[in-house]
Amino acid sequence: MNRPEIISGADDRAIALWLYQWIEEALAAGSGYIAITVPGGSTPFPILEQLAALPLDWARVEVWPGDDRLVPEEHPASNVGRIRALLAPAGAQVTALTLESEPPHFALAWLGMGGDGHIASLFPNTDPRVDDPLKVRRLTPDPLPPEAPFDRVSLTIPALLDADRILFVIRGEDKRALFEAAAAGESDLPVARLLSAARQPVTCFT
C-alpha cells in the first residue's frame, strides 16, 4: 500500500484544476483516448461543473460512473444522467455502467467515501473483495439510504484498482478521521480494503 497524500482545505476550484492538470498530462502521454471514473453523490458535481468549462480535449476522454442506481437515466437519482448532462456538452464520451459493461483501464479512478466507509456502491454489508473475479456487480445496500432507496450497479475493488491513480474527495472531520484510520490499516471497511491493495498513487482532498 502507498500512503495516501492528504490535501486539506482545497475548494472545488482547486480540485477541478488538479483534475484538469492530471487529465491533461494523461492525454499528452498518448494519442488515443483515456478513461476516468467519477463518483455520484452531492460532492463531485460542483467540481465537475467547473472542470467541464476548462479547455480539455474532451473528445478523447471517456467518463464512467463508478456506480449507479438502477433507475432510468432520466431519473434524478441516475448518476450517469447527471454526468452526461454536465460533460457530454463539452464533448466527453459518457458511458453508462451496466452488468454487461467491460470496464477499461482507467487513467484516474475518482472516489467518494460514505460515513460507513463505503466506496462506489461497495457498502460494508456487500463484503467487497480485493480478489473479486468480477469487475461489475449488482448490489443492495443495507440499510438502503433513504435519499436513494435503489439497488445499485458498481465497479468492484479490482476494477477500481485498475487505474493509474486514485483520487478521493471527502468532506468533514469525521470522514477524514475514518479515512486516515483506514489508510493506517485500522479497519476492515471497504475503503480500507481498497487502500490496502493500492499500489498506485492515492490523493485525498479533504
QUIPELIN-V100084 format. One record per residue. N is the residue number from 1. RES is the residue in one small letter. PHI is phi as a letter, one per 20 degrees, with the letter a starting at -180 (none if undefined). OMEGA is omega in whole degrees, 0 to 359 (999 if undefined). Layout:
BEGIN
N_RES_PHI_OMEGA + N_RES_PHI_OMEGA
END
This chain:
BEGIN
1_m_none_170 + 2_n_e_176 + 3_r_f_181 + 4_p_f_168 + 5_e_e_182 + 6_i_d_182 + 7_i_d_184 + 8_s_e_168 + 9_g_m_180 + 10_a_f_177 + 11_d_e_184 + 12_d_g_181 + 13_r_f_181 + 14_a_f_180 + 15_i_f_177 + 16_a_f_180 + 17_l_f_175 + 18_w_f_178 + 19_l_f_180 + 20_y_g_182 + 21_q_f_181 + 22_w_f_180 + 23_i_f_176 + 24_e_g_181 + 25_e_f_179 + 26_a_f_177 + 27_l_f_182 + 28_a_f_183 + 29_a_f_180 + 30_g_b_182 + 31_s_d_181 + 32_g_e_179 + 33_y_e_171 + 34_i_c_178 + 35_a_d_173 + 36_i_c_174 + 37_t_d_185 + 38_v_c_184 + 39_p_e_170 + 40_g_e_182 + 41_g_n_187 + 42_s_e_187 + 43_t_f_190 + 44_p_f_192 + 45_f_f_172 + 46_p_f_177 + 47_i_f_179 + 48_l_f_179 + 49_e_f_178 + 50_q_f_180 + 51_l_f_182 + 52_a_f_182 + 53_a_e_182 + 54_l_e_191 + 55_p_e_173 + 56_l_e_172 + 57_d_e_189 + 58_w_f_180 + 59_a_f_179 + 60_r_d_182 + 61_v_d_175 + 62_e_d_186 + 63_v_d_179 + 64_w_d_166 + 65_p_f_176 + 66_g_f_176 + 67_d_b_177 + 68_d_b_174 + 69_r_e_181 + 70_l_e_179 + 71_v_c_175 + 72_p_g_184 + 73_e_f_180 + 74_e_e_178 + 75_h_f_181 + 76_p_f_179 + 77_a_e_181 + 78_s_f_176 + 79_n_f_183 + 80_v_f_177 + 81_g_f_180 + 82_r_f_178 + 83_i_f_181 + 84_r_f_181 + 85_a_f_181 + 86_l_e_193 + 87_l_d_178 + 88_a_f_177 + 89_p_f_177 + 90_a_f_178 + 91_g_o_180 + 92_a_f_172 + 93_q_e_182 + 94_v_d_187 + 95_t_d_177 + 96_a_f_177 + 97_l_e_179 + 98_t_c_178 + 99_l_f_179 + 100_e_e_183 + 101_s_f_172 + 102_e_d_185 + 103_p_f_179 + 104_p_e_165 + 105_h_f_182 + 106_f_d_169 + 107_a_f_181 + 108_l_b_170 + 109_a_d_180 + 110_w_e_184 + 111_l_c_163 + 112_g_d_177 + 113_m_b_177 + 114_g_e_178 + 115_g_f_176 + 116_d_e_179 + 117_g_n_179 + 118_h_f_175 + 119_i_c_190 + 120_a_l_172 + 121_s_d_177 + 122_l_e_180 + 123_f_f_181 + 124_p_g_183 + 125_n_f_182 + 126_t_e_176 + 127_d_l_183 + 128_p_f_185 + 129_r_d_177 + 130_v_f_179 + 131_d_d_179 + 132_d_g_179 + 133_p_f_180 + 134_l_d_176 + 135_k_e_180 + 136_v_c_177 + 137_r_c_168 + 138_r_e_187 + 139_l_c_175 + 140_t_c_176 + 141_p_f_176 + 142_d_b_5 + 143_p_f_176 + 144_l_f_177 + 145_p_g_184 + 146_p_f_181 + 147_e_f_180 + 148_a_b_186 + 149_p_e_184 + 150_f_c_167 + 151_d_f_186 + 152_r_c_164 + 153_v_c_189 + 154_s_b_164 + 155_l_f_178 + 156_t_e_179 + 157_i_g_178 + 158_p_g_178 + 159_a_f_179 + 160_l_f_179 + 161_l_f_178 + 162_d_e_187 + 163_a_b_178 + 164_d_f_182 + 165_r_b_177 + 166_i_d_179 + 167_l_c_169 + 168_f_d_167 + 169_v_c_182 + 170_i_c_184 + 171_r_c_173 + 172_g_o_182 + 173_e_f_180 + 174_d_f_180 + 175_k_f_178 + 176_r_f_180 + 177_a_f_178 + 178_l_f_180 + 179_f_f_181 + 180_e_f_177 + 181_a_f_178 + 182_a_f_180 + 183_a_f_179 + 184_a_e_179 + 185_g_m_185 + 186_e_e_177 + 187_s_b_176 + 188_d_d_179 + 189_l_f_179 + 190_p_g_180 + 191_v_f_179 + 192_a_f_179 + 193_r_f_178 + 194_l_f_183 + 195_l_f_181 + 196_s_f_182 + 197_a_e_184 + 198_a_f_176 + 199_r_d_179 + 200_q_e_176 + 201_p_f_178 + 202_v_c_177 + 203_t_d_179 + 204_c_c_172 + 205_f_e_178 + 206_t_c_999
END
